Amino acid sequence: MGDPAFDITGLTPHERLELIEHLWDSLTPQDVPLTEAQQEELQRRLERLERDGVSGRSWDEVERRVRGRGRR
C-alpha cells in the first residue's frame, strides 16, 4: 500500500477513530469475505441456534449480577 492520499497525523485520536468507523461502514459483506474456517464456524453456530434455540442471559441480567457482587 502506498502513501495515503492525505495526511492523518494532524487528526485527534477521536477523529481517527471516526475515520476508521466511516471506512468500515463503507464496506459491504462482499468486500470482506469470510475465510473457510469462519464460514464453517458460522454454519456450526447457526445450526446450534436452530437446534437449541436462543441461550444466554440478557445484558440487564448480567449487569444486575455483576453489580450485586459488590454489595455482599
Residue, then its C-alpha position, 0 to 999 in steps of 0.5 A: m500500500g502506498d502513501p495515503a492520499f492525505d495526511i492523518t497525523g494532524l487528526t485527534p485520536h477521536e477523529r481517527l477513530e471516526l475515520i476508521e468507523h466511516l471506512w468500515d461502514s463503507l464496506t459491504p459483506q462482499d468486500v470482506p469475505l469470510t475465510e473457510a474456517q469462519q464460514e464453517e464456524l458460522q454454519r456450526r453456530l447457526e445450526r446450534l441456534e436452530r437446534d437449541g434455540v436462543s441461550g444466554r442471559s440478557w445484558d440487564e441480567v448480567e449487569r444486575r449480577v455483576r453489580g450485586r457482587g459488590r454489595r455482599 
